[in-house]
């Protein structure tokens, strides 16, 4: 069995992976041990950190080749929750007759599909949109999704390590079942994004938002300082507002008016269900809609990020950064 996953890596990779394994009840047995194991309870992960060349944006790559067990898809969803961004993953049997692909955002399931050509009736998962290509095995399909979230720097994406490579072994009560994904605990999440906004502008806007009645509704906010770009000069800052709950069109419009920027709002119900989006532009225009699936979600984030040439992979909110309450 082969498995692969990609996700942004705003947290030190080893800490991120250890926390994800621990929260899934999996026990880390060894680090950098290449000795094969015949124990069915033992899983393995080969991982390294890569980097988008122009953006200096690190990403974590996980791979596995083990007939006994797999970590998909639960570990990928946990990594998505801890990074607050995308994680794309998939697995295939060696015969390519069985496999699945999964895409998560901030711990919510966007797409989850499995297929068994030997047993067509056994389609255990069919959440979100159909695969972007039925003609490719899930292992390579994951790479296509990864390229999509790393636009517009697609030419600089390389599946090579930017540091040491590692092999970790872990164990739990039983191997994770790649055919099953319990989405019953996924709660609705709303995230609002705005580009090219200074921290001082946010500090001035937040008290006004509170006076307008938006405080105390579960919103938190985070400003991500710009990362200088060696090629294009000064970087581009991002700010996010987020809460567990439903979208708020009034807050989206208020942010756009106060900051003088385009503001995008994404409402994720999780569980592979259709998501909602809203866009309030600096000139006062508002549009909204409902979509389903990974590609449509990527397209919506690109509407906001294309003006600053940032990849959708940069839309993350690490678990170790709680942000500030609105």
Protein Blocks (a to p, Z undefined) as FASTA:
>chain_A
ZZddddddfbcfklmmmmmmmmnopacfbghiabdcfbfkbccddddddddfklopacdd
dddddfkbccbfklmmmmmmmnopacddddddfklpaccddddeehiafbdcdddfklmm
lcfbaghjddfbfkbcfklmmmmmmmmmmpcklmmpccbdfbdcdddddddfbdcdfkbc
cfklpccddddddehiafklmmmmmmmmmmnopgonopacddddddddfknopadddddd
ddeddddfklmmmmmmmnopacdddddebjoiacddddddfkopacddddedjklmmmmm
mmmmmmnopafklmccdfklnbjaZZ
